[in-house]
Amino acid sequence: MSKYGLFGKFTVTEGQRNTMVKILLEAAESMRDLSSCEHYQVSTSIDEPDCVYVYEIWSDVEAHQASLRLPSTQTLIQKAKPIITGMERIKTLETIGGKGISPI
């Protein structure tokens, strides 16, 4: 059985990328003790000044869905909403394994 992986892109209001990065890093920190979240990576692109990418690996899709209902996640979503101008799920992935990923 594979794990649930997501690769997404947030487009934000001009000049708000660093604010979005801070919000997403706060989200990553809030997942630190959540064993079902194995990987939460926040990245930016040199040629897209108003975009932030997130790569996540979860034990399963249900764990990811449950994380969206956490009070801490809901608070961060409300914080981010005013600056988000677009969201794109680039890929949903079946993560098989690799460095840092617990065995299936």
C-alpha positions as CSV (number, residue, x, y, z in Angstrom):
1,M,0.0,0.0,0.0
2,S,1.4,3.4,-1.0
3,K,1.2,6.7,0.9
4,Y,-0.8,9.8,-0.1
5,G,1.3,12.5,-1.7
6,L,0.3,16.0,-2.8
7,F,2.1,18.6,-4.8
8,G,0.3,22.0,-4.8
9,K,0.8,25.6,-5.8
10,F,-0.5,28.7,-4.1
11,T,-0.5,32.0,-6.0
12,V,-0.8,35.0,-3.7
13,T,-1.3,38.7,-4.0
14,E,1.7,40.6,-5.3
15,G,4.3,41.0,-2.6
16,Q,2.7,38.6,-0.2
17,R,4.9,35.5,-1.0
18,N,6.9,35.8,2.2
19,T,3.7,36.1,4.3
20,M,2.4,32.9,2.7
21,V,5.7,31.1,3.3
22,K,5.5,32.0,7.0
23,I,1.9,30.7,7.2
24,L,2.9,27.5,5.5
25,L,6.0,27.0,7.7
26,E,3.7,27.5,10.7
27,A,1.5,24.8,9.3
28,A,4.5,22.5,8.9
29,E,5.5,23.1,12.5
30,S,2.0,22.3,13.7
31,M,2.3,18.9,11.9
32,R,5.6,18.1,13.6
33,D,4.1,15.7,16.2
34,L,1.5,14.3,13.8
35,S,2.9,10.9,12.8
36,S,0.6,10.6,9.8
37,C,2.3,13.6,8.2
38,E,5.6,12.3,7.1
39,H,6.8,15.2,4.9
40,Y,5.7,18.8,4.5
41,Q,8.0,20.9,2.3
42,V,7.5,24.5,1.5
43,S,9.3,25.9,-1.6
44,T,9.5,29.0,-3.8
45,S,10.4,29.5,-7.4
46,I,12.9,32.0,-8.6
47,D,10.9,32.9,-11.7
48,E,7.4,33.0,-9.9
49,P,7.6,35.8,-7.3
50,D,4.0,35.4,-6.2
51,C,3.9,31.6,-5.9
52,V,4.6,29.1,-3.1
53,Y,4.7,25.3,-3.6
54,V,4.0,22.6,-1.0
55,Y,4.9,19.0,-1.2
56,E,3.2,16.7,1.4
57,I,3.3,13.0,2.2
58,W,0.7,11.5,4.4
59,S,0.1,8.0,5.7
60,D,-3.2,8.0,3.7
61,V,-5.8,10.3,2.2
62,E,-7.9,10.2,5.4
63,A,-5.0,11.5,7.5
64,H,-4.7,14.4,5.2
65,Q,-8.4,15.2,5.3
66,A,-8.4,15.0,9.1
67,S,-5.5,17.5,9.2
68,L,-7.6,20.0,7.4
69,R,-10.2,19.9,10.2
70,L,-7.7,20.6,13.0
71,P,-8.3,23.9,14.8
72,S,-4.7,25.0,14.2
73,T,-5.1,24.3,10.5
74,Q,-8.4,26.1,10.3
75,T,-6.8,29.1,12.0
76,L,-4.0,29.2,9.4
77,I,-6.4,28.7,6.5
78,Q,-8.3,31.8,7.7
79,K,-5.0,33.7,7.9
80,A,-4.0,32.8,4.4
81,K,-7.4,33.2,2.6
82,P,-7.1,37.0,2.1
83,I,-3.8,36.8,0.2
84,I,-4.5,33.7,-1.9
85,T,-5.4,34.5,-5.5
86,G,-5.2,30.9,-6.8
87,M,-4.6,27.3,-5.8
88,E,-3.6,24.5,-8.0
89,R,-3.2,20.8,-7.2
90,I,-0.4,20.0,-9.6
91,K,-0.4,16.3,-8.8
92,T,-1.8,13.7,-6.4
93,L,0.8,11.1,-5.9
94,E,1.2,7.5,-4.7
95,T,4.4,7.7,-2.6
96,I,6.1,4.4,-2.5
97,G,9.2,5.2,-0.3
98,G,12.6,6.8,-0.2
99,K,14.8,8.7,2.2
100,G,12.8,10.0,5.1
101,I,9.7,8.0,4.3
102,S,8.7,5.3,6.8
103,P,8.3,1.8,5.4
104,I,4.9,0.8,4.1
